[in-house]
Amino acid sequence: MEYAEEDFVQLSGIQHFIFCRRQWGLINIAQVWEENFLTAEGRIMHDRAHDPFIKEKRNDVIISRAMPVISRRMGVTGECDVVKFTKADDGITLNGREGKFKVCPIEYKRGSPKADDSDRIQLTAQAMCLEEMLLCRIDEGALFYGETRRRERVEITDELRAKTEKAFREMHDDLRFGRIAAPESHVHCGACSLKDACMPKLARLSVSDYIRLNVEDL
């Protein structure tokens, strides 16, 4: 099965979806977006990594920035921050380049490593798109965090692949049915730029408490 192009979802959205399903729904279904300091800082960092006019080639390594990727099988389109091609005997051929190359996607993040798999799943999604486009196998990628200034190697495991495919299927279903997840209160809600639209505090209120606080005094 292949998705029609008009039904594609954005690859970058999978990180939002895993981190907070309601946040993804508000952005992609309700078309709600607000920027704060954290989102602005992250956007600036990605703009630098995504500059397609910066080309790098040193020895046996080629760096490609803002590389467009697509997966018709998963119904996904987007860009990779950085893709590193390193010469290797067991790699793939590239048009206009001599030799063979191994492929490694590198995703740039503003903060520090997360406890959940959201960043690793986004990276896995990039790897799977590259595999479909380049007809290759990608065993690892990397996450670079701006806060720690360190690069984390990520093995592209079968478990991460399964989680990635499941997330994209659920994203397509939510988009198709216009389904936005109910609010849930988490420790990270305070830093979210959509907290006023999301109203996560409602998750802690019973119906009677909500009426008492918001209706009885009107």
N, C-alpha and C positions, 0 to 999 in steps of 0.2 A: 504494500500500500504506500502511495505517495500523496502528500497533501497538496492541494491547490495553492498557488502562490498567495492568493488573497487571504488564505487562512493561516499563513505563517505567523509565528510569534517571535519576539525579539529574544535572541540568545541571552543578552545581559539580564533579562527579566527573571531568569531562573534563580539567580542569587536572591532577589527580592522575594520570590515565591517560597523558597526554602526558609529564608530568614523570617518572613512574616507573610503568610498567604493573603491576609487582609490588605496589607500594604500594596501587594502586587495587584489585587483586584481594584483598589481605589485608583491606582495609576492607569491601569490598562482597560478597565471596564467603565469606571465612573469618570475617567479622564481628569482626575484630581492630582495636582502637583504643587508643592510649595518647596522653595529652597531655603536652607539655613546655612550656617557657617560650615557645618560638616559636609553637606552635599556640595557646596561651592568649592571647598578645598579638594574634595575627591574629583570633581569635574575638571579642575585645573590640572591635577596630577594626570588624569587620563588624557587630557588634551595634549600634554607634552609627550606622553608615551605614544599617542596616536598620530603624531605629525608624520604624514606620508612623504614629506619632502626630505626627511632625514633618512639616508640610506647608509648602511654600514657593511663593510666587507673587510675582514682581517684574516689573513692566512686561509684557513680552511672553514671559516665561519661566515655565513651571510645572515644579516638581521633584516627582517621585513616588519615594518610597522603599519598599523591600521589595516591589516589584511582582511578583506571581506571573506566571509565564510558562509556556507549554506548547507543544510541537510534537507533534502526533499523527503527522505524517509521519516524524519522526526518533525518536519514542518517548521524549520528554524532558520533564521537568518541573522547575521550580525557581523561583528568585527573582532579580531584578536588584537590585543594591545601590541604584543610582540610575538613573532614566530622566528625561532632560531633554527637555521639549517646548517648542520655540521657534516662535513665530508666523512663518509663511512662506507666501507666495502659492501655492507649489507643494507644500504639505504636505497632511496628512490632516485630516479633521474629527474632533473628540472630542465624545462625548456630553455635553451640558450646557455646552459651551464655545463661545464665538463665535470665528469665524475658522478658519484652518487652521494646522497645526503640523507641524514636522519633528521626528523622533524620534532621540534620541542616548542609548544606554546608556553608563553610566559604572561601571566596576568598581574597587573599592578593594582594594589589596594592602598587606600589612604591610611588605614589604622593599623591594628596589630592582628595576629592570628586569632580566629574565632574558635569557640569550643565546638560549634556544630560543623556540618559538612558543606555549608552553603558556598563558600569560596572554592572548595575542592570540586564540588559538583559543577560550578560554572566553568572551571578549568577543564573538567572532563568533557563537558558539552563542546567546548572549543576543539578538544582533541578528536572527538567523534566526528565533528563536521569536517575537520581536516582529513581524517581517515577516509571519509566518503568521497571527498573531492580528489584526493591525491592517490587513492587506492593503496594505502599503506597501513601499517600498524604502529601506533604510538603508545609506548609503554610508560612514559613519564612526562610531566610538565613541571612548571615552577610558579610559585606565588611570591611576588615581591611586595613587602609591606613598608609603607612610607614611615610609619612611626618607629619601627625597629631598625629600618634600613637593612633588612636581611632578606635573603631569598630562601624560600622553603621548597625543597624538592617534594613533588607529589607523584606517587605511583598511581597510574591509571588502572585501577583494579576492576575486576568483574563486578564487585559489589557497587562501586561508584558508578559504573556504566548502567547497572540495573536501576539505581536510584535516579539517575539522570533521565532515563527513558520514561520511568514512571512519573516523574515530575512534569515532563513535557506533555504526556498524555493528559494529566490532570489540568494543566494550564489550558490545553485546547478545549477540554470539557467545560471548564469554568467560563472561558470566553464564549463558547458556543451557546451556553445557557444563561449568560449574563449573571453568573453566580458569584457573589462577593462574600467572603468568609465573615462570620460574626466577630465582633471585637473581643480581644483577649488582652488582659493586662500582664505585661512583662517588664522586667527591670530595664530593658532597653527602650521602652516606649518614650521616656522623657527626652531622649535625644532625637526622636523621629520628627522629621519636618512635617509629617501629616497628622500629628497627634490631635490637632484641633478638628480636623475633618473626620478622623477615625473615632475619637472619643472612647479610648480604651477603658476609662474609668467606669463606663456603663456595664462592663463585664462583671464588676463587683457588686452591682446594685440589683436588688430584687425589684419587681414591678412596683410593689407597694412603696419601697424606698424612693424610687424614681418619681412617682406621683407626689409623694410627700414633699420632696425637695424642689420639684419643678412646676407643680400644678396647683397645690393647695393654697398658695399665697397669691395666686393671680386674681 
